[in-house]
Amino acid sequence: MFGGHDAVTLVLLVGAGILTALPLMAFAAATRRLDLGTVAMPMYVNPTLQFLTAISVFDEPLQIARVVTFTLIWAGLFVFSWSA
């Protein structure tokens, strides 16, 4: 079926798929029970934290286009939040 792989590798591949699917299914179940506003804010915070981690921990080059993009996204969020 998966040419060249032994049984241990196949079991690990299947196990990795299950371990990946379980948190995604838990997230989907949780989002059904929460308010959309509660779910939406982490969706904006997470990429920002990844951006800051890439710059501060992994020394990624800081491009002006990314700074402008994140500034516009957060400005839009503040305007949207202010109107609510």
Secondary structure as GFF3:
##gff-version 3
##sequence-region A 1 84
A	DSSP	alpha_helix	7	33	.	.	.	ID=ss1
A	DSSP	alpha_helix	36	56	.	.	.	ID=ss2
A	DSSP	alpha_helix	64	83	.	.	.	ID=ss3
###
